């Protein structure tokens, strides 16, 4: 049986997929709570986000990809929640959001050249 040739994407494109997947995660995760997001949008966003993440892990370390993906989703849904609640947020929550953002950026920057 002939094996299908696998064409790898560039690292830059893989990171683009991670970012797009993370943004789509915000959409589908928020859609679980807010009825203003149609169910079809939630479903398509969920499927597309995981497809993008799977593609990215073909090039980037899976642990880093998943951490960035989940972190983006956490940050994004927290920001959506703050916006939907009228902006009520404590200073401590802002500190933790900024810390999480710094960790996501640190993971992205530290993954350069870590692939085998």
GISULQUI-V476486 format. One record per helix or strand of 2 or more residues. SS is the DSSP state (2 for helix, 1 for strand). FROM is the first residue (numbers start at 1). TO is the last residue. If there is no record, write none. Layout:
BEGIN
SS:FROM:TO  SS:FROM:TO
END
This chain:
BEGIN
2:11:31  2:39:56  2:62:84  2:91:110
END
